[in-house]
Amino acid sequence: MINLAQKIVVTGFARLALCICLVLGAFATEAAASDTLSIWVMDNGLGSKNAMIRLVKKFYRETGIPVKLTSLTWGEAFNRIAQTFADSNEVAPDVIQLGSTWVPHFAAAGHIRPVDYLMPQIDSARFLGEGLRSAHISGRPEMYAVPWFIDVRGFFVNERLWRELGFEDADMDSYSQFLGVLKTIASSDLKNESGVKVTPFALPGKDDWAGQQCMAPFVWSHGGDFVVPSGKGYRSALLDSNTLVGLALYAKIMGDAQMAPHSLFENSSDNADGFVRSERVIHYGTSELIKQLEYSAEAGGLANSAIAKDGIKVLELPSGPHGKFSFMGGSHLALGNKKDTSKYALAEQLLAYMLRADNIDAFSRQVGFLPADRSILHIWNRDSRYSKIVAGLEHSRSFPNIPEWGEVEKILIDLSNGMGTLFVNTKNKRHRSAILAKMVCDANAKINRILDFPDTLNDSERMHWAQQFFLYDYKEIYPKNSANIIGRYELPSVDEFKYKLISSKYLLAILGAGVLVLCVIVVCYRRRKK
């Protein structure tokens, strides 16, 4: 009986202990869940997911704070972030990656909160001014995000093919020279190592998402812009003369069957693929392409690709009449504005950790995008592969930091894709220019409606105005060695031909004037003789 009683007591204590452990475990789990932070980031290319996993694990080791990492695709990110904050605020992220042009939209919607009070701790002086500008809503002092990494575009060329052509970097100093280089390549018999005839260049003209980024350097370097300040707000600048010159040049290249023959059937990803296969000499791309050369094909990289064998050379963008400009985008980190504020202090700790110089450097080196921190950029600048891209930041620009920019951007993307569709179906230059003018006028009106700007221009007058720019022939300057490349020893370049034609007109005019003067002298002489 005693043994039985002892067993009952022991069993009872064991059950009680088990219950206590379960209760304590439940409390511990609930406490851990309440302390767990959430961070949402996009898929930023090869190595980005593993780099983020390492960063959040390191944060846990340093602080003891667990972090749940969620990775989104860029295609789904904007809508999912907006819907989550609007419908399910309690599951919205504590820290969030935003495209630099998205910050004003989400700030105006109240989905992210100001971070000004954190700037002394984070040290905002480390970051580029253009990146910091994107962290504000235009005209307002509050700062809503902090730059994380920079997405800057540049001109990449196939190093082996460029060397074989015998071109110099100075052959691409201006857009007139750029056109001459493209036409020279198009007229050559240059082939890659697989025997495929190479094409000069491509722009995204079908089902693309980055047309506005590709158009920007052409527009900005000619003194134009997409939207400009007007009164207390903004207005569309698509019908400004300088903008139309840039758009016309962009359209000229996209629709040219020699300079950019595949543009009408490709998006940005297809453009890059053609360059990677060494089937294209020049590519307008972003810096992470260089990093991909270090990854094997098994990891999704380009180490075994044709371009890895040929090599990549980086050139500065050409200059226009108003200078040279490159597009600068990138990503910022922001703090979610949540109903439950209990984890605000922990979220701020995670944000500061992510923006620490060593962590920015570690992440950037994995993905290949430039770090937003100036001190780290100086280190990257020592790498010859990145030095010209870093140098390009000196004349880089970003899009306007207005809440409406997301909607404006969609119209510009539609305009770029619309150009591609038009060129596929319309070959006649005058008919093409008329439709192009209407497309730009329609886009101009849509942007002004978004910006709530009164549009009082007469439709027929502005269409006629715009069409003249799309009929304009942009000047071309051929490289010095173009005759050696395309066998044009006796044939003049386009510019030389125009010059000779103009010169011959002047010569005929001078001869005609001389004959006329001679006739007058003869007539006067005869009259005097009489």
Secondary structure, DSSP 8 states (H G I E B T S, - for coil): -HHHHHHHHHHHHHHHHHHHHHHHHHHHHHHHHHH-EEEEEE--STTHHHHHHHHHHHHHHHH---EEEEEE-HHHHHHHHHHHHHH-GGGS-SEEEEEGGGHHHHHHTTSB---GGGHHHHTGGGB-HHHHHTTB-TT---B--EEEEEEEEEEEEEHHHHHHHT--GGGGSBHHHHHHHHHHHHHS--B-TTS-B-B------SS-S-HHHHHHHHHHTTT--SEEEETTEEEE-TTSHHHHHHHHHHHHHHT-TTTSTTGGG--HHHHHHHHHTT-BSEEEEETHHHHHTTS-TTTT--TTSHHHHH-EEEE---BBTTB--EEEEEEEEEEB--S--TTHHHHHHHHHHHTSHHHHHHHHHHH--EESBHHHHHHHTTSHHHHHHHHHGGGEE-----TTHHHHHHHHHHHHHHHHHHHHH---HHHHHHHHHHHHHHHHHHHHHHTT------HHHHHHHHHHHHT--------TTHHHHHT-SSS--HHHHHHHHHHHHHHHHHHHHHHHHHHHHHHHHHHHH-
